[in-house]
Amino acid sequence: MTAPSKSFRDVKSVIKLNAYLNKKVYVKFSGGREVQGVLKGHDAMSNLVLDDTEEFLRDPEDPDRVTDKTRQLGLLVARGTSVTVIHPVEGTEKIANPFAGRMS
């Protein structure tokens, strides 16, 4: 006998995104894109719906560096498998990497 398969509705997410609904979040995607917007919805597969979204553009000379330039995307639906990092904008700040340039 085989065990009954779980449907997608039965899957529970490890990430508790309900706390960030209607709050501004910062999202990094595989491939390097970075956006921030207001989290309007999500599902168990961590697919996201963001509103008032803006993308942070990369430096054409150095693709590893994100510039201060942005472009407005508006409403964004993001596939959960492409999300690598998500965190609230409020209460966080960027700092320099303390380990960059260090040789052991």
Order of alpha helices (4+ residues) and beta strands (2+ residues): beta-beta-beta-beta-beta
